Amino acid sequence: MQSPPNPFYDPDWPALARAAQQALATARAAEAQAPLGSPAHHLALAALDAARQDAQRAQRAAFPLIADYAAWRFSNLPDAKDGFSVLPDPASFESLAAVDQACIRLLRQRQEGADVSAILLRDGQPASLTAFADPAGLLSSWRQFGSNGPEALVSACELGEAIHLCIAHRWGGIGPNSNARYLHAASQLAQETILLRLPAAAILFRDEGYRLAANRETLRAANRIAARLVFYRHLLPGAGQREEFARVTLVWNGARCIEPDWEAEIYGSLPLPLRATLFAAPAPAPRLPGG
């Protein structure tokens, strides 16, 4: 079977990949340096998303045929836990999207082995949770909190009045440093959510503006938005740490999140759309010939 050509192939892909990675690094630095919640920060976030998409496109340009891309994606899959697996024929795919969907299915299958059940949550919607059930209403993107901080996958959905935000990360397990990073990320997400709905709230997050009596009405409006936020923590497995998915109760002090309750509600399963967002993340960049 002859594989279709890759419509994104470019023989000059090494140069494209290098330029895209340089642009991504520049966009990350600009986002980290822009004042939080400012117009410049919103522009920097949009530029960072665009740079990530350009990097993924440059990554895909390395493969002349759809089959070449499929073979590369399959080669990056983790080994099957039971030592046995059957891969589809790379030449059987008609599009890059079909390859990506097949990788999602294969990853899920390889994580269903009995020997990994001790560290992985089973897939399924928790009975007490309505959020994150509908993939069509889920927005997910990788975010980097701080210029040198690790990335986290942020997933959001809005149900009724509530805005549900899940932060998926590894960050060395549950410990003081991990908790501090989560609080920093949650505070930044809360501020961004408030600013998108109430741009005037920018004065609250500068120079302790939330403490000033002159900003009291703005603070009340911002606090009403903050009260709609519901946070979750998806702790990814690694280094002997079990996977965990839990709701986190946070106190909003007018400018940031404090006083976390890490065990507000710990779920015994993970909604499938959240699992799929992890599988759909861009694969590692291809190595240059001879690299």
C-alpha positions, 0 to 999 in steps of 0.5 A: 500500500502506497502511503499518501504524501505529507502535505506539510513536508518541507525538505528544509525542515531542519532550518524550520525546526531550529527557527521554530524552537528559537521563536518558541524560546523568545515567546516564552521569555516575553510571556514571563517578562510581561506584567501579569494581566497587562495588555502586553501579557495577553499579547504575549500569551497569544504569541506563545500559543502561536509559537507552539503551533508553529513548532508543531508544524515545523516538527511535522514538516520532517516527514515526506510521507504520512507513513514516515510520520506514523512510524516516528510517532509509534517509535516514541510510544512507551513499551507495552507493559506486558511485553507484547503489542501489535502496531498498525501498518504506518502505510494504512493512514490517510492523514496526520490527524488519524495517526495522532488518534491512533497513538491516543488509542495505543497509549491507552491500551498500553496503560491498561496492563494489570502491572500499572494499575498500582500507579495509574488511575482508571479512566472514567468519569467520577460519579460525583463529578460533572466537570470535564466530561464533555470533550467539546467543552474542554479547553486545554493548553500547556503553560509555563508558570515563570521564566524557568518553571516547569510546564503544566497542562491546564484544562478548563471548562465552564458549567453553569456559573462554575469555572473548573480549572485542572492543573496537571503536573509532575513537579516532584510529587506532593511536597512543599515546593510542589504545593508552592508551585501549584498555588502560584499557578492557581493564583495566576490562572485566577487573575487571568480569568478575572481580568478577561471578564473584568479588565478594570481589576488590573489595579487590584494586582499591582502594588497591593491594590486590592487592599486600597479602599478606593478599589473596594467596588472593583474588588467586590466584582473581582471576588464574585468572579473568583468565587466561581472558580473550582480548582483541581490537581492532576498529579502525574505518576513518576518516581514512585508517585501514584497518579492522583486527581483531586479537587483542591479548595483554595481561599481567594484573598483578593489577589491570590490563592492561599490556604489550600485543602489538598484533600477536599475530594480525591477521586478514584478515576480520571475523566477520559477527556483529561487523559486524552489531552495528555496523549494529544500533546505534541510528540518530541521533536525529531532528531536531526539526521545523524543526531 
